[in-house]
Amino acid sequence: MGALPDMDRWQAGSLTVLYVLVISLAITVVVNRHHARQLFVDMQQLEKERDALNATWSRLTLEYSTRLNQIYVERNAKRELGMQKPSADNIRIVRE
């Protein structure tokens, strides 16, 4: 008879430990999922920023190449054709 109460205590203790472990694991899963969702939102925000920066980089690269082209054309016009920018006295405004 003395062994049965010890067995009941062991089973009750085991069940209590298992219950605590299951609850702890459930809380850990919830916390990890929440953290994963936060990281996903952060990643989406960073991707938006990356896309905006890429668009700005493309625009600036195009502007840079356009300005280089203007300098090239102006330099060649002066060198090869002897052209110069007109002075203020030589500028005429034509209105239709």
C-alpha positions in Angstrom: 0.0 0.0 0.0 2.9 2.3 0.6 4.0 2.2 -3.0 0.7 3.4 -4.5 0.8 6.9 -2.9 4.4 7.3 -4.0 3.4 6.4 -7.5 0.5 8.9 -7.4 2.9 11.6 -6.2 5.3 10.8 -9.0 2.5 10.9 -11.6 1.2 14.1 -10.2 4.6 15.7 -10.2 5.3 14.5 -13.7 2.0 15.9 -15.0 2.7 19.2 -13.3 6.1 19.4 -14.9 4.7 18.4 -18.3 1.9 21.0 -17.9 4.5 23.7 -17.1 6.6 22.7 -20.0 3.7 22.8 -22.4 2.6 26.2 -21.3 6.2 27.5 -21.5 6.6 26.2 -25.0 3.3 27.7 -26.1 4.3 31.1 -24.8 7.7 30.7 -26.5 5.9 29.9 -29.8 3.7 33.0 -29.5 6.6 35.3 -28.7 8.7 33.9 -31.6 5.8 34.3 -34.0 5.3 37.9 -32.9 9.0 38.6 -33.3 9.0 37.0 -36.7 6.1 39.3 -37.8 7.9 42.3 -36.5 11.0 41.4 -38.5 8.9 40.8 -41.6 7.4 44.3 -41.3 10.9 45.8 -40.8 12.1 43.9 -43.8 9.3 45.3 -45.9 10.1 48.8 -44.8 13.7 48.4 -45.6 12.8 47.0 -49.1 10.7 50.1 -49.7 13.6 52.3 -48.7 16.0 50.3 -50.9 13.6 50.8 -53.9 13.4 54.5 -53.2 17.2 54.8 -53.0 17.6 52.8 -56.2 15.2 55.1 -58.0 17.1 58.1 -56.7 20.4 56.6 -57.8 19.0 55.9 -61.3 17.7 59.5 -61.6 21.0 60.9 -60.4 23.0 58.7 -62.8 20.8 59.9 -65.7 21.2 63.5 -64.6 25.0 63.1 -64.3 25.3 61.6 -67.8 23.0 64.3 -69.2 25.2 67.0 -67.7 28.3 65.3 -69.0 26.8 65.2 -72.4 26.0 68.9 -72.3 29.6 69.7 -71.3 30.9 67.5 -74.1 28.7 69.2 -76.7 29.6 72.7 -75.4 33.3 71.9 -75.4 33.2 70.5 -78.9 31.2 73.5 -80.2 33.8 75.9 -78.9 36.8 73.9 -80.0 35.7 72.6 -83.4 33.2 75.2 -84.6 34.5 78.2 -82.8 31.1 78.9 -81.2 30.6 81.0 -78.1 27.7 81.8 -75.8 26.1 85.1 -77.0 26.5 88.1 -74.8 23.4 89.8 -73.4 23.5 92.4 -76.1 23.4 89.8 -78.8 20.3 88.0 -77.4 16.9 88.8 -79.1 13.6 87.6 -77.9 11.1 86.6 -80.7 7.4 86.6 -79.8 4.8 85.2 -82.0 
